[in-house]
Amino acid sequence: MSNSHPSQPLASRVVPSLARVLVTCGLLLVVAATTGCEEELLPQEPRGAYLLFRQAIFQGDADQVWAYLDKDTKDLFDQRYGTLLAMSDQIVQFLPSVDQKLARQQTGVVMLGDQGIHSGQELFNAVFKPKAVEITPEIEVGTEVSEVEVNEAESEAVVVTYAGTVYRLVVEEDGIWRISNWRELVATRTAWVDGNQTALEQTVSDLINEEKEGVDKIIKFILAEEEKRAARNK
């Protein structure tokens, strides 16, 4: 296991064979059994932070999974939550009361009330629904750390598992390393929020234009009637 700076692109390296992984895992288990001690995991180190994140996923501990997501990922959830709140306000302000229930369902705004969502973190819990994972030997081995690489500034790191999965981490102001490459997954899994907002804004715009056209027709009708009345009085 290496904490040295990368000397060649990670993608060019070969992931260890399954046989090698199992042998390595077996040796680790033997060492652990003979020493009878548990490794202390420190979130101030990339490897420790990743393993604590992995442990939280295994246990279905939503709060701890959230704790090990980086600020950008959390900000995205906060943004999505804010968008849902804005859509809720738009529905109440611009849509007829008979259409509001359906609009709340179609836009996903109904989640706020039905699931008691009051923050970006609670939206994360609703979207990802973290729960305890059934840990098989394959999962346990595959998610163990094969390699760790830290950049020269010691601000970013890459953790590679024996299964070949790559996790990117950043160190934040509190000195804790956190997972940064879940942001892409989050953006994909919650893209429907922005899509629904666009559709709602178009619906509101169409309704406003229809109302404006209706008002214009009424004004034109009143003006025409005034002109007729004026002509008759001449």
C-alpha positions in Angstrom: 0.0 0.0 0.0 1.5 3.3 -1.1 0.9 6.8 0.1 3.6 8.2 -2.3 3.0 10.7 -5.0 1.9 9.2 -8.3 4.7 8.4 -10.7 2.5 7.2 -13.6 -1.2 7.6 -14.5 -3.4 5.4 -12.4 -5.3 4.2 -15.4 -2.2 2.6 -16.8 -1.8 0.2 -13.9 -3.2 -3.3 -13.7 -5.6 -4.2 -11.0 -4.4 -7.3 -9.0 -5.8 -10.6 -10.1 -8.6 -12.2 -7.9 -6.2 -14.9 -6.8 -3.7 -12.3 -5.6 -6.5 -10.4 -3.9 -7.7 -13.5 -2.1 -4.2 -14.4 -1.0 -3.6 -10.9 0.2 -6.9 -10.9 2.1 -6.1 -14.2 3.7 -2.8 -12.9 4.9 -4.5 -9.8 6.3 -7.1 -11.9 8.1 -4.4 -14.2 9.6 -2.4 -11.1 10.8 -5.5 -9.6 12.3 -6.4 -12.9 14.1 -2.9 -13.4 15.5 -2.4 -9.8 16.6 -5.9 -9.6 18.1 -5.9 -5.8 17.6 -8.1 -3.5 15.4 -6.6 -0.8 13.2 -7.5 2.7 14.2 -9.1 4.5 11.3 -8.3 8.2 11.1 -10.4 10.6 8.9 -7.4 12.9 8.7 -5.8 10.3 6.4 -7.3 9.4 2.9 -7.2 5.7 3.6 -8.9 6.0 7.0 -11.5 8.4 5.7 -12.4 6.0 2.8 -12.6 3.0 5.1 -14.9 5.0 7.6 -17.1 6.0 4.6 -17.2 2.3 3.5 -18.0 1.3 7.1 -20.9 3.8 7.2 -22.3 2.3 3.9 -22.0 -1.2 5.2 -23.9 -0.2 8.4 -26.5 1.9 6.5 -25.5 4.9 8.7 -27.0 7.7 6.6 -25.6 10.4 8.8 -22.1 9.1 8.6 -22.3 8.6 4.8 -23.3 12.2 4.6 -20.5 13.3 6.9 -17.9 11.8 4.5 -19.3 13.6 1.4 -17.4 16.7 0.4 -18.8 20.2 0.6 -19.6 20.4 -3.2 -21.7 17.3 -3.0 -23.6 18.6 0.0 -24.0 22.0 -1.6 -25.6 20.2 -4.6 -28.2 18.6 -2.3 -28.9 21.9 -0.7 -29.4 23.5 -4.1 -31.8 20.7 -5.1 -33.7 21.2 -1.9 -33.9 24.9 -2.5 -35.2 24.3 -6.0 -38.0 22.0 -4.7 -39.0 24.8 -2.2 -39.0 27.4 -5.0 -41.3 25.1 -7.1 -43.6 24.6 -4.2 -44.0 28.4 -3.9 -44.5 28.8 -7.7 -47.2 26.1 -7.6 -49.1 27.9 -4.9 -48.7 31.4 -6.4 -49.4 30.7 -10.1 -51.4 27.5 -10.5 -55.2 27.2 -10.0 -55.9 25.4 -6.8 -57.5 22.4 -8.7 -54.2 21.8 -10.4 -51.9 22.2 -7.5 -52.0 18.6 -6.1 -51.2 17.1 -9.5 -48.4 19.6 -10.1 -46.8 18.8 -6.7 -46.9 15.1 -7.5 -45.5 15.6 -11.1 -42.7 17.9 -10.0 -41.6 15.8 -6.9 -42.4 18.7 -4.5 -44.8 16.3 -2.8 -41.6 14.6 -1.3 -41.1 17.6 1.0 -44.3 17.0 2.9 -44.7 13.3 2.5 -41.2 12.4 3.7 -40.7 15.4 6.0 -37.8 16.8 4.1 -36.4 20.1 5.6 -32.8 20.1 4.4 -30.4 19.0 1.7 -29.3 16.2 4.0 -32.8 14.9 4.4 -33.2 15.0 0.7 -30.1 12.9 0.4 -31.6 10.3 2.8 -34.8 10.2 0.7 -33.0 9.9 -2.7 -30.3 7.4 -1.7 -32.1 5.6 1.1 -28.9 4.3 2.7 -29.4 0.9 4.4 -27.2 -1.8 5.8 -25.4 -3.8 3.2 -25.3 -7.6 3.3 -21.5 -8.1 3.4 -20.3 -11.1 1.4 -16.6 -12.1 1.3 -16.5 -10.8 -2.3 -17.8 -7.4 -1.3 -15.5 -7.2 1.8 -12.4 -8.1 -0.2 -13.4 -6.0 -3.3 -13.9 -2.8 -1.3 -10.7 -3.1 0.6 -8.0 -0.6 -0.2 -5.5 -1.7 -2.9 -3.7 1.6 -3.4 -3.7 5.2 -2.2 -2.1 8.1 -4.0 -1.9 11.7 -2.8 -1.1 14.7 -5.0 2.0 16.9 -4.3 -0.1 19.6 -2.6 -1.6 16.9 -0.3 -5.0 18.3 -1.0 -6.4 15.5 -3.2 -6.1 11.8 -3.1 -7.2 8.7 -5.0 -8.1 5.4 -3.3 -8.4 2.3 -5.5 -10.1 -0.8 -4.2 -9.1 -4.4 -5.0 -12.2 -4.5 -7.2 -10.7 -1.6 -9.2 -13.2 1.1 -8.1 -11.7 4.5 -7.8 -12.6 7.0 -5.1 -11.4 10.6 -5.3 -11.1 12.5 -2.0 -10.3 16.0 -1.0 -9.1 17.3 2.3 -11.3 20.1 3.7 -10.7 23.0 6.1 -11.3 20.8 9.2 -8.5 18.5 8.1 -10.9 15.7 7.3 -10.7 13.8 3.9 -14.0 13.4 2.1 -15.3 11.7 -1.0 -15.5 14.1 -3.9 -16.4 12.0 -6.9 -19.9 11.2 -5.7 -21.0 14.6 -7.0 -21.3 13.3 -10.6 -23.5 10.5 -9.3 -25.6 12.9 -7.3 -26.0 15.3 -10.2 -27.3 12.4 -12.3 -29.6 10.9 -9.7 -31.2 14.3 -9.0 -31.2 15.8 -12.5 -35.0 15.4 -12.5 -35.3 18.3 -10.1 -33.9 20.8 -12.6 -35.8 19.2 -15.4 -39.1 19.5 -13.5 -38.3 23.1 -12.6 -37.8 24.0 -16.2 -41.2 22.3 -17.1 -43.0 24.1 -14.3 -41.5 27.5 -15.3 -42.7 26.9 -18.8 -46.2 26.0 -17.6 -46.3 29.1 -15.4 -45.1 31.3 -18.3 -47.8 29.8 -20.5 -50.5 30.5 -17.9 -49.4 34.1 -17.4 -49.4 34.6 -21.2 -52.9 33.1 -21.5 -54.1 35.4 -18.7 -52.5 38.4 -20.3 -54.2 37.5 -23.6 -57.5 37.1 -21.8 -57.1 40.5 -20.1 -56.1 42.1 -23.5 -59.2 40.7 -25.1 -61.4 42.1 -22.3 -59.7 45.5 -22.6 -60.1 45.5 -26.4 -63.8 44.6 -26.0 -64.4 47.4 -23.5 -62.6 49.9 -25.7 -64.6 48.8 -28.7 -67.9 49.1 -26.8 -66.9 52.6 -25.6 -66.2 53.6 -29.2 -69.6 52.3 -30.3 -71.3 54.2 -27.4 -69.4 57.4 -28.3 -70.4 57.0 -32.0 -74.1 56.6 -31.1 -74.0 59.7 -28.9 -72.7 61.9 -31.7 
